């Protein structure tokens, strides 16, 4: 094998390896599916809570329902790879309060941060039931 052929073979092998790793990573991310009931633990400066969420994932689109300290509300969001973002607005004693959760999913668990507009921020962890 000539020197030129060896270089071409090496470059080809590196490209095939890179494409293979990229495809494997994409396949692993595509397997995230949060559909189902989840129990969360939430910690904020205003206190702690244990809301439940019912999620339905359709590709990257996320819909569902929140039940917790502030009552109940429908939610919308996205799941992109292992990243999840969702929000909902609750009516707390006549005041509309928007909550936004952003985090990461790892199989049957997730964790991240939340913002409760006008009230503060916090962290959350959740486990699929």
C-alpha positions in Angstrom: 0.0 0.0 0.0 1.4 3.4 -0.9 1.7 6.2 1.5 -1.2 8.1 -0.3 -3.4 5.0 0.0 -2.6 4.7 3.7 -3.6 8.3 4.3 -6.9 7.9 2.4 -7.7 4.7 4.3 -6.9 6.4 7.6 -9.1 9.5 6.8 -11.9 7.2 5.7 -11.7 5.2 8.9 -11.8 8.3 11.0 -14.9 9.7 9.1 -16.7 6.4 9.5 -16.0 6.3 13.2 -17.2 9.9 13.7 -20.4 9.2 11.7 -21.0 6.1 13.7 -20.6 7.8 17.1 -22.8 10.6 15.9 -25.5 8.2 14.9 -25.2 6.2 18.1 -25.6 9.4 20.2 -28.6 10.5 18.1 -30.2 7.1 18.6 -29.7 7.2 22.4 -31.2 10.7 22.6 -34.2 9.6 20.5 -35.1 7.0 23.0 -36.1 9.5 25.7 -39.8 9.2 26.2 -41.4 10.9 29.2 -44.9 9.8 28.6 -46.6 8.8 31.8 -47.1 9.8 35.4 -44.2 11.5 37.2 -43.7 12.4 40.9 -41.6 15.5 41.5 -39.8 17.1 44.5 -39.5 20.9 44.2 -37.4 23.2 46.3 -37.8 27.0 46.2 -36.9 29.9 48.5 -40.7 30.0 49.3 -40.8 26.3 50.4 -41.0 22.8 49.1 -43.6 20.8 47.2 -44.4 17.4 45.7 -46.4 18.0 42.5 -47.3 15.2 40.1 -47.2 15.5 36.3 -48.9 13.5 33.6 -46.9 13.8 30.4 -47.7 12.8 26.8 -44.8 13.0 24.4 -45.2 13.0 20.6 -41.8 13.4 19.0 -40.4 16.6 20.4 -43.9 17.9 21.4 -44.9 17.6 25.0 -48.4 18.1 26.5 -49.7 17.1 29.9 -51.2 18.1 33.2 -49.9 19.5 36.5 -51.4 18.8 39.9 -49.8 20.5 43.0 -49.7 23.3 45.5 -51.1 25.8 43.1 -54.0 23.6 41.9 -54.2 22.0 38.5 -53.2 23.1 35.0 -52.5 21.8 31.5 -49.0 22.2 30.3 -47.0 22.4 27.0 -43.4 22.0 26.2 -40.7 20.2 24.3 -38.3 17.3 24.6 -35.2 17.6 22.5 -32.7 14.9 23.0 -32.3 14.7 26.8 -33.4 18.3 27.3 -36.9 19.0 28.5 -38.7 22.3 28.9 -42.4 22.8 29.9 -44.6 25.5 31.4 -48.1 26.1 32.6 -50.1 28.9 34.2 -52.2 28.4 37.3 -54.8 30.5 38.9 -53.7 31.1 42.5 -56.4 33.0 44.3 -57.3 35.1 41.2 -53.6 35.6 40.2 -52.2 34.0 37.1 -48.8 32.5 37.9 -46.7 31.0 35.1 -44.2 28.2 36.1 -41.4 27.1 33.7 -39.4 24.0 34.2 -36.1 23.3 32.3 -34.0 20.3 32.8 -32.6 17.0 31.6 -34.0 13.5 31.4 -32.1 10.3 32.2 -34.2 7.2 31.6 -36.9 7.4 34.3 -35.6 10.4 36.2 -35.2 14.1 35.5 -33.8 17.1 37.2 -33.4 20.8 36.6 -34.5 24.3 37.5 -37.8 26.1 37.6 -39.0 29.7 37.6 -42.2 30.8 39.2 -42.9 34.2 37.7 -43.1 36.9 40.4 -42.3 34.4 43.2 -38.8 33.1 42.6 -36.7 30.2 41.4 -35.9 26.7 42.5 -34.8 23.2 41.6 -36.7 20.0 40.9 -36.1 16.3 40.6 -38.6 13.8 39.3 -39.1 10.1 39.0 -41.4 8.2 36.6 -44.1 6.2 38.4 
